[in-house]
């Protein structure tokens, strides 16, 4: 039995873009051309978004082609969601210690000499001036 030849590259790309165009229209129609986050009217100017990101799907083995995982968002909501996902995926860096207060020898004595109360003592009441 002869094996079917794979489609030429250009035809595969055209089929994929036709699929994308049709799915995009389906998701927009399903959402009544409104952003599914802010409910603003987008017409066909909205964007098709993966609810569970493709990065997460790649990790969990989910299918990026599942239309139940698609939603219709306005460009603003889509970019905010994408930015939040990227922020969440970024490895957490340790907090900078640049502004942390280092112990300074003689600091307590200096503050006491300048009239500041010690940190463990309540501030002294303001002096009462009688005229
Ligand atoms: Zn929106």
Boltz pocket constraint, residues with backbone or C-beta under 6 A from the ligand:
constraints:
  - pocket:
      binder: B
      contacts: [[A, 35], [A, 36], [A, 37], [A, 38], [A, 39], [A, 40], [A, 73], [A, 74], [A, 75], [A, 76], [A, 77], [A, 78]]
      max_distance: 6.0
